[in-house]
Amino acid sequence: MGFIGGTLGYTLLTWIAPREESGGLTGEAYANKSKLQALLGDRFFDEIRGKTVIDFGCGPGAEAIEMAQRGAARVIGVDIRQLFLDTARARAADAGVADRCIFVTEPAEPADIVVSLDSFEHFDDPAAILRIMDRYLLPGGKVVASFGPPWLHPLGGHLFSVFPWAHLIFTDRALLRWRKRFRPHQKARTITECGLNKMTVGRFERLIADSPFRFERCEIRPIRGHDWLEAPLLREFGTSVITCTLAKRAAASEPAAWVA
């Protein structure tokens, strides 16, 4: 995808975004706020009270610690990056929840709920991840996931969206050449290799349809203040965040239900 490449594309990108931080998402939307509350609402804290929760892709542990503080009986933060796990353990100790909040690369016990925040647009093999989540859950367990923006959103290229839809206008090659100015050791040859799987709304729906799960609840939020973008023809380009609850799929004799 993208049609401006070569030297022209690279030159335009360096002129538009002379610094890496001049493009993409900044994360300021959650500054001094609870990301869990903003994305999942107050009802989520009622759902995890007294439960065992796995925070899948916990990072440095902020949300896992908050879940322990807000009523979860046990929280297991899972991440592949050891530095994040070490940071999360120290933070849990400082917060006084280390007795019920642990951080590991792989859980040794199943959970009632698996939580995944801002991850499904990054997983290299999201279908495999869904199967792993299924194995991590107790019978009757659920996945609560929220991610965005998806690929066709104006800033769906994250760092590569140096202006709205730049990631759809410039070729991968031009965007990666621009990024290499700030990350000289970069070896990626595609944007996917940089940790962005180009997830769209439709692709996510197809993934769930072919997974061990069904949608119990799914909220597809348009860009704030632009509800008209919920129209079917515009949804892919106007969806800001997808938030859903996934339940284990019913037996073949029990039709799965969609709740929007």
N, C-alpha and C positions, 0 to 999 in steps of 0.2 A: 504494500500500500504506500501511497505517496508518489508525487510526480515531479517534484523539484529536487534534483540531486546534483552530484558532481561538485565542481568548484563553485558554481553559482549557489547551490544550496548551502554549502559550507560557509561561504562568504556572507550570505544573508543571515544565517544563524549567528555567526560571531558578531555581526553588527547589531542584530536585534537583542541578543543575550550575551554580552561580553563576559558575564560571570555566571557560574553554574546556578547560584541561588536566585538569579533574575528570572528564572523560568519555573514552571510547575507549581505543585502544591506546597504550602508552607507548614500546615498543621496548626495554624493559628486559630482555626475554628474551635478547637478544644482547649485553648489556653484558659487556665483557671476554672475549668469545668470538668465534670465527670463525663468521660466519654461513654461509659456504660449507660448513664442516665440519658445522655443526649441521643444515643443511637437506639437504645432498647426500652427506655421509659421506666417509670417507677415500678410497673408491674413485674419487671424482670427480677427485682430484689425479693419480691414475694415468692417467685418461682424457685429461687435458689436457696431459700431459707431452710436450714437443716439438711441440705443435700450435699453430695459429693460432686464437685465440679472440676472438669479439666479445662484449663485455659490453653487452647491449642494455638501455639505461636505466641507465647506470653511476653516475649521481649524482655525488657528490664523489670517486669512484674507489677506495674502500677495497677492494672485492672484486677489481677489475681489477688493482690493485697486488699483492694477495695471490696472484692467479693467476700473475702474472709471477714472483713470488718462489718459488712452489711448483712451477715447472717448465715453464710454458707458454713456447713459443718466442717468441710475439708475442701481445700482447693489445691489442685495439682497443676502447676505451671509447666508446660512442655515447650521446649525450644531446642533447636539444633546448635545454637551458638552459646558456647561455654561462657563467654564474657557476660552475656545477658543473664545467664543463670546465676553466676556469681554475684552480679549486681542485685538481682532480684532477692537472693537469699539474705544479703546484707540489709536490704530495705525491709524485708519481712521481719527480721530481727529487731530493727529500729522501731518498727510499727507495733511490735509486741504480738505478732500473729504467727511466728515461726513454728509454733506447736501445731498449727492446723493449716499451714500454707507451705508446701514444699515445691521445689523446682528441679526437674529432671529432663533428660533427653527422651525418655520413654517411660510411661507410667507402668507401675507394677500391679495396679488394681483398676477395675472398671469404675465408671462414674455414672451418676444419674443424668448429668447434662454435660455436653461438650460445647464450649463457647469458642467462636472464631470471629475475631474482629479484624477488619482491614487486611484480609489474607487471601481470599479466593481469587483476586485479580493477580496474585503473585505466585501461586502454587504452580510448579513446573508440570505436574500431572494431577490436576484437581480430581479426576475420576478416581485415581488411586488413593488420594487423601480421603475421599468420602468412604471408601472401603475400610481404611484404617480407623476412621472415626466410628464406623459401625462396630468394629471389633472392640473399641474402647468403652462402649456403652453397655450398661446393664439392660436386661429385658425391659422394654417400655421406656428406655432412655430416649433423650432428644438432643438434637443439635440446634443451637441458637447461633445464627451467623449474621453478620452485617459487613458489607464492604462497598466500596465505591471511591471515586467515580468509575463506572465501566468505560470500556475502551472508546466508545463513540461519543461520550460526553466531551464538551469543549476542552476540559482539562484531563481527559481520560489517559493521556500519555504521561501523566504525573510530571516528573522532572523534564520530560521531553516536550511538554506542552509549553513552549516558551511564549506562545500566545494562543488563544483559543483555536483548537483543531490543527495546531502546527504539526502534531504527530501524524495527521492524515494528509498533510500537504507535502511535507518533506520525506524523502526516502529514508529507510532505516540507515543506509550507509552514510548519508549526510548527517543525520542526527548522531550517530555513533562517532563520527569524526569530530563533530563539535564537542561531544562529551569527553573525548580523549584529551582535549586541551586541559581539562581539569583533573582527569584521572589517567595519567600517562601510562599506568601499568594495566589499563583495561585490555582484556583479551577477547571480549564478546564480539561476535560477528553479526548478531541480530539483537533486536530489542528484547526478544524473549529470553535470551541468555543473560540479560541484565536484570531479570527477575520480574518481568511484566508480561503476563501471558495473553494479553489482548482480549480479556474476557468481556463479552457483551451480554446484554440481558437475555437475548434468545439462546445464546450458548449455555448460559447458566441454567435456564429452564430445561434445556435438553439434557444437560449433565444430571440434573436431579431425576428426570424421567427415566434415565438409564442406570440409576444408582440404587442402593438398598433403601433409599428414603423416599418419602413423599412430602409435599408441602402441607403442613398443618396450618400454616399461616405465612403469608408473603405480602410484604408492603414494598411497593416500587415507588420511591419518592422522587418527584420531579425537582428540578432546580428551584430553590426557594423563590416564591413569588410568581412562579410561572406554571400554574396548574394546567394551563392549556397544553403543556408539553406531554401530558398523559395520553393524548390522542394516539391511537395505535401506530400511525405513520411517523410520529415524531418521538415515540417513547425511547427508542435507542439513543437518540441524540440529546434527549432532555432529562434522562434519568440521572439523579445525583447519587442516591444510595439505595441499595437493596438490603432489606432486613427481613429475615425469615426464621421460622421455626420448622425444623425437619423432624418428622416422626418416622420410626421404622416402618417400612412398607408392609401393608396388610397382606395376608395370605391371598392367593389367587382368587379364592372364592369370596373375598371381601373387597369390594371396589374401593380404591383410595380416593380421598376427597381433597379438593382444592379449596382453600379458604383464602381469599384475597383481602 
